[in-house]
Amino acid sequence: MSKFEAGTFDCIVIGAGHAGVEAALSAARMGASTLVLTMNLDMIAFMPCNPSLGGPAKGIVVREIDAMGGAMGKVIDKTHIQMRMLNTGKGPAVRALRAQADKVLYQQEMKRILEEEENLTLHQGVVEDLIVEDGEVKGLFTQVGAVYRAKTVIITTGTFLRGEVIIGDLKYSSGPNNQMPSIGLAENLEKLGFDMVRFKTGTPPRVNSRTIDYSKTEIQPGDEKPRAFSYETTEFITDQLPCWLTYTAPRTHEIINENLHLSPMYSGAIKGKGPRYCPSIEDKIVRFADKSRHQIFLEPEGRNTNEVYVQGLSTSLPEHVQRMLIESVPGLEKAEMMRAGYAIEYDAITPTQLWPTLETKKIRNLYTAGQINGTSGYEEAAAQGLMAGINAAANVLEKEEVILGRADAYIGVLVDDLVTKGTSEPYRLLTSRAEYRLLLRHDNADMRLTEIGYKLGLISEERHDAFLMKKQQIDDEITRLRQTTIKPNEMVQAIIQETDGSDLREPMKAADLLKRPEIKYNQIERMVPPTEKHSEEVEEQVEISIKYEGYIEKSLQQVERMKKMENKKIPENIDYNAISGIATEAKSVLNEVRPLSIAQASRISGVNPADISILLVYIEQGKIAKVSS
Amino acid sequence: MHFDTIAAISTPMGEGAISIVRLSGDEAVQIADKIFHKPAGKKLIDEPSHTIHYGHLIDPTSGETVEEVMVSLMKAPKTFTREDVVEVNCHGGIVAVNRVLQLILKEGARLAEPGEFTKRAFLNGRIDLSQSEAVMDLIRAKTDRAMNVALTQMDGKLSRLIGGLRQALLETLAQVEVNIDYPEYDDVEEMTIPLMIQKCTWVKEEIDKLLRTSSQGKILREGLSTVIIGRPNVGKSSLLNSLIQENKAIVTNIAGTTRDIIEEYVNVRGVPLRLVDTAGIRETEDIVERIGVEKSRKVLKEADLILLVLDSAEELTIEDERLFEAVSGMDTIIVINKTDLPRKIDLVRVKQLTSNVKIVTTSLLKDEGVDELEEAIAGLFFEGNLEAGDLTYVSNARHIALLHNARTTIEDALGAADEGVPVDIIQIDVTRTWEILGEIIGDTVQDSLINQLFSQFCLGK
């Protein structure tokens, strides 16, 4: 095929899924001329699995993306069918927002945002190979021979790399939802020397809402209170659709046990490693045989469709068995299956091949983000896309790279985990992966990250001003409560009694009274009203900052200690093989990960404290044993 | 952690006139300032470097004076480690120095690993790199050996016990995590505050038991709890005074558990004694009269050593015989006092009442027999198995310090639970407890929580 020159860009993004769109938007908005190449323009920001965004940890990531100027939060705020705040009965660190999306509206809205972005070109095309010279990416060409030159390239190909769909004994080459897989690019990445792993994920069947007997299920409505992910959202959707809850029946379990031999999971047809947090129904019933039933959530896929996602029934059993399974579930006896569930296997690159900027170590100026890096989830993908886009643009514009720390954001935890520890299964964020989750809250994502986004040019002046004002209000109110004394009088005792708290015996600072578990900000506010009523967001942060001061302080001390280790940088050209004393196993993993700091090195499994000590000696002495060429 | 503040006893263990606890690290001066009080009230942080100061160590929690000390202040970089260094010079003997060390560890320093001061000196460029290979080997060997010592010295039972506690905590944590990460899953029991309190209380009690049963640890920490009993006027008070005069009481203390009992510490031939109810003895009141039968029985029961004083010049009374009954089966030394007076006591009967118990005769008035008594005490304790200054002590002290830390964090968790703090916040302290216990057995793999999560619960979409 003859090739032709099709254009030159600062940054090319391959793929327009959740990682691709955030990568393209952040790069373009920072000032890099950006091209997005996607196989199918109608599939931008498509949700091939759950029609849902957010939830514990992930919801906080959406807030973080928004605080740094990303699009995900704004788009879901405009296109959801319901929203719920989860864990409201628990502590402030684990509150999380989750939205059910209208899949189609979400895609349309995201596509529109991309189309309107000035510095961004959107084009349909299938990438065949990268152009690499002297270990540096220079561009790429597509199946039709179009050559695009670029200073940086970001690959966000999701589950498309050598994707294979599996249903029962049927296995065929395919991307998710019967889209075209990406085979040429996968082979070429392997040729370039990337280490690839094979992962597996899956999705449940969809049924027609018209054929569901909802009377046998429990309604799961959204919150009445208006909710939003984005700090910029001012208009709220009030017309929400409910989800529905039902359960597997004894018959469901029998069907699975009778047909287990037909499951590709158990017959050995699937070799890819699947995620433990997202097991198929076969897995759940085999591994937890003592559970008499499992929950099934029925989630509408949008406002203009009858398709309903059957959450909890993820499976790769043959279609006829899937039909029987569906019919065995109360409420779904007569349900029409519109699409069968399936498993999909795909290639991912081992993420320890990346720097914390998400640039590959093998090829300069090449970045990868999203499921290709071994993660799972739209939010995890979007977060990486955002960071890869920022760093690619920073690279082009010769600005400083941006690496978020584990105490800055869940995004920091995600990236650090990936590039430091790698992953042996599709990686999902969990709150338990964060050491400092009291610092990484839903409510304070803006406090943590807006300033960073603003400095990168991803946050508008207007929004930044509003942020500064909010910050000032929070600080002022905290100071006021620390200085204001509440005296025991009738009004005060009456308010305390509403909470079943014990009477105030002596005058006390308002902040100290707020530390009582039963007292809320709104009660303090009534005892000692501020000159002007604050917004709920301000009140929430004032309350959390004061109430959990002791715990927050403890976390901050831990962070401070870790910072010293983070600040001990390891020179990029260090030759671990030349350092005697480091254990062989440690040498091998250090060579693979090439950590940037002592702290990062200490998080690598296989590196023990003695190795770290020896490493420190070399660095502290400023004498790198030998410099690798 | 490589840049925290470390502390260790830097003089040989055993009986010197002075022992030194050395602190090194960024927070060395701050930690010292938390506990060190100069008569003039000036803080170390405001003092010039390389100066020495007199004052007292006061436990900030209890307000109790722990030691009278001299403190050397050496600020970075002209120090052995090139970090801020504080050296606390205290009285010699195991008890004093150990109390000082424990206090410092409680206030935020970490017990140094063997050779860690030298390692830091090296890391900070204090030692010449020409010996780099040798030092590297040393670090490797010391770190590995410390680990081996820590692991091999711990008997398998302790390791299993701690492993069991950690597993219980891990399951609790996994349950909290699953409630957070999968809030809608109904087949997972909610980890409620009462449930959390139940689990944490159990763990706390087990840690307490461990601290109690590790008798050596307890003795090093608290001294050998010693009770002097006997009828009025048999010479309890004289015995107490002679023990204290001979050995110089180290500290006066009001014990937290039984508030009305005053205790004093003495060091008898390297054996730390915690003399219980010294006030009662001084006032020549009987412990039973003073604090009641129940409490005194408890005190006796908790004692490690009982000195039962008899009057040589009087015949055995019913009261004496009751005391024999009360102490049967316990580590006891019989002190037959007043040998300067004509003997009336029936020694054969005494021997009948006490099989296998050491008997010492004294005339405290004439200062006779005290040496013999002290030897008996030391003999009972050492039985040839405590070697001062070896690694047994170091690694045990490490375990004790860690167990104490674990106890503090689990208590924090319980306190928070009592106050109604949300479970996922309490969980911070529970996680910390789990980590600290892991440090004892050398196991702190973070991923275990996530593995537990997925093996314990059925999750997914």
HADDOCK unambig.tbl for C-alpha pairs under 7 A between the chains (distance, minus, plus):
assign (segid A and resid 56 and name CA) (segid B and resid 180 and name CA) 6.82 0.50 0.50
assign (segid A and resid 56 and name CA) (segid B and resid 181 and name CA) 5.29 0.50 0.50
assign (segid A and resid 86 and name CA) (segid B and resid 183 and name CA) 6.93 0.50 0.50
assign (segid A and resid 87 and name CA) (segid B and resid 180 and name CA) 6.67 0.50 0.50
assign (segid A and resid 87 and name CA) (segid B and resid 183 and name CA) 6.48 0.50 0.50
assign (segid A and resid 90 and name CA) (segid B and resid 422 and name CA) 5.69 0.50 0.50
assign (segid A and resid 90 and name CA) (segid B and resid 423 and name CA) 6.97 0.50 0.50
assign (segid A and resid 90 and name CA) (segid B and resid 424 and name CA) 6.80 0.50 0.50
assign (segid A and resid 91 and name CA) (segid B and resid 422 and name CA) 5.11 0.50 0.50
assign (segid A and resid 91 and name CA) (segid B and resid 424 and name CA) 6.00 0.50 0.50
assign (segid A and resid 91 and name CA) (segid B and resid 425 and name CA) 6.39 0.50 0.50
assign (segid A and resid 94 and name CA) (segid B and resid 180 and name CA) 6.51 0.50 0.50
assign (segid A and resid 276 and name CA) (segid B and resid 454 and name CA) 6.50 0.50 0.50
assign (segid A and resid 277 and name CA) (segid B and resid 454 and name CA) 6.83 0.50 0.50
assign (segid A and resid 277 and name CA) (segid B and resid 459 and name CA) 5.76 0.50 0.50
assign (segid A and resid 277 and name CA) (segid B and resid 460 and name CA) 5.00 0.50 0.50
assign (segid A and resid 278 and name CA) (segid B and resid 459 and name CA) 6.82 0.50 0.50
assign (segid A and resid 278 and name CA) (segid B and resid 460 and name CA) 4.05 0.50 0.50
assign (segid A and resid 278 and name CA) (segid B and resid 461 and name CA) 5.43 0.50 0.50
assign (segid A and resid 279 and name CA) (segid B and resid 460 and name CA) 5.48 0.50 0.50
assign (segid A and resid 279 and name CA) (segid B and resid 461 and name CA) 6.93 0.50 0.50
assign (segid A and resid 284 and name CA) (segid B and resid 458 and name CA) 6.30 0.50 0.50
assign (segid A and resid 288 and name CA) (segid B and resid 458 and name CA) 6.54 0.50 0.50
assign (segid A and resid 311 and name CA) (segid B and resid 461 and name CA) 5.33 0.50 0.50
assign (segid A and resid 312 and name CA) (segid B and resid 460 and name CA) 6.79 0.50 0.50
assign (segid A and resid 312 and name CA) (segid B and resid 461 and name CA) 4.32 0.50 0.50
assign (segid A and resid 313 and name CA) (segid B and resid 461 and name CA) 6.98 0.50 0.50
assign (segid A and resid 314 and name CA) (segid B and resid 461 and name CA) 6.55 0.50 0.50
assign (segid A and resid 430 and name CA) (segid B and resid 181 and name CA) 6.49 0.50 0.50
assign (segid A and resid 431 and name CA) (segid B and resid 181 and name CA) 6.63 0.50 0.50
assign (segid A and resid 432 and name CA) (segid B and resid 177 and name CA) 6.47 0.50 0.50
assign (segid A and resid 517 and name CA) (segid B and resid 419 and name CA) 6.62 0.50 0.50
assign (segid A and resid 517 and name CA) (segid B and resid 420 and name CA) 6.07 0.50 0.50
assign (segid A and resid 517 and name CA) (segid B and resid 421 and name CA) 6.36 0.50 0.50
assign (segid A and resid 561 and name CA) (segid B and resid 4 and name CA) 6.98 0.50 0.50
assign (segid A and resid 564 and name CA) (segid B and resid 3 and name CA) 6.77 0.50 0.50
assign (segid A and resid 581 and name CA) (segid B and resid 136 and name CA) 6.40 0.50 0.50
assign (segid A and resid 581 and name CA) (segid B and resid 137 and name CA) 6.67 0.50 0.50
assign (segid A and resid 610 and name CA) (segid B and resid 139 and name CA) 6.82 0.50 0.50
assign (segid A and resid 610 and name CA) (segid B and resid 140 and name CA) 5.62 0.50 0.50
assign (segid A and resid 610 and name CA) (segid B and resid 143 and name CA) 6.00 0.50 0.50
assign (segid A and resid 614 and name CA) (segid B and resid 136 and name CA) 6.30 0.50 0.50
assign (segid A and resid 616 and name CA) (segid B and resid 123 and name CA) 6.77 0.50 0.50
assign (segid A and resid 617 and name CA) (segid B and resid 123 and name CA) 5.14 0.50 0.50
assign (segid A and resid 620 and name CA) (segid B and resid 123 and name CA) 6.16 0.50 0.50
assign (segid A and resid 620 and name CA) (segid B and resid 124 and name CA) 6.74 0.50 0.50
assign (segid A and resid 621 and name CA) (segid B and resid 125 and name CA) 6.55 0.50 0.50
